[in-house]
């Protein structure tokens, strides 16, 4: 039997606990409404980022690309030596080296013929016969992997310890892989949020019919956020591309009674993002890997580099025959997403920030990950 004093103390403790809970809730709401503006957070440069497809950089050619406002030239020597990356600027008059020519293992500026090697050193000034006359240019660690060319735009010393990513199943013969690289006029964070949040299937109703996402749970860590979903069909025909990958589903039953046939798992492991689909036996049937690369200093234009891999069926030629259909289907889905995220970017610009309260815990966790992992963007002068 509690005394009156103990009862009052318990009531006071409950009130205090409720107050602390309300305060924590308010703090969380304020953070997501008025805290750090994610759209003013840049990607951390101390990671490997794809900046070109290997097939686009021909032997004996220089290729222009960019990362967060910095012009970069990728050079593939015509003597068979590995590719390398330099700042795309001749140290003489700042003409882009990508407009020049490749001679053996050096790139030669198109203006006065100054030549630079893979170390960024100026090795030739044609009209002067003195060594070490010209200044050098910045270099970037550079590697090729799975048909992509990666650079390390941050601290070069860290490039020795930070692993180059292995994009999905691109090198697995049991999968057929499609490349895509759309340019999207938005901050990279909108892309992360769009893929992570599968509750927007209403947007894709013309392509996918009436389906609803069933949230299966989430997990998070220091450098990742992950969410899992299954889907139930409320109406409409199953798209052909979906049947080709997963087989035909019987959906003449109520949504709540539909079995979980596939699990879709989206994961942001900073700074990359993946989407994997496993069948009811747990076997991987589709694997998407994507990186979002900012082009300008304000990081409001994003070049995506994606590899979409689909497991080959028993009769492998069937997937080859269906490949064009799958390409059309995924392109249409992406164009709908592209239009939406560009609308979000435009609204952010016009309103001067995010005037919304995010209610989905997964997206909140994702935003916190992107904020703490990124770097502040410098205000334009």
Secondary structure, DSSP 8 states (H G I E B T S, - for coil): ---HHHHHHHHHHHHHHHHHHHHHHHHHHHHHHHS--GGGEE--SSSEEEEEEGGGS-TTEEEEEEETTEEEEEEE-TTS---EEEES--TTT---GGGSEEETTEEE-TTT--EE-TTS-EEE-TT---TT-S----EEEEEEETTEEEEE-S-TTGGGTS-----TTTT-TTEEEEEE--EESS-HHHHHHHHH-GGGGGGGHHHH-EEEEEEEEEEE-SSEEEEEEEEEEEES---HHHHHHH------S-GGG----EEEEEEEETTEEEEEEEETTS-EEEEEEEEEEE-STT--SEEEEEEEEEE--SSHHHHHHHHHHHHHHHHHHHHHHHHHHHHHHHHHHHHTS-------HHHHHHHHHHHHHSEE-----
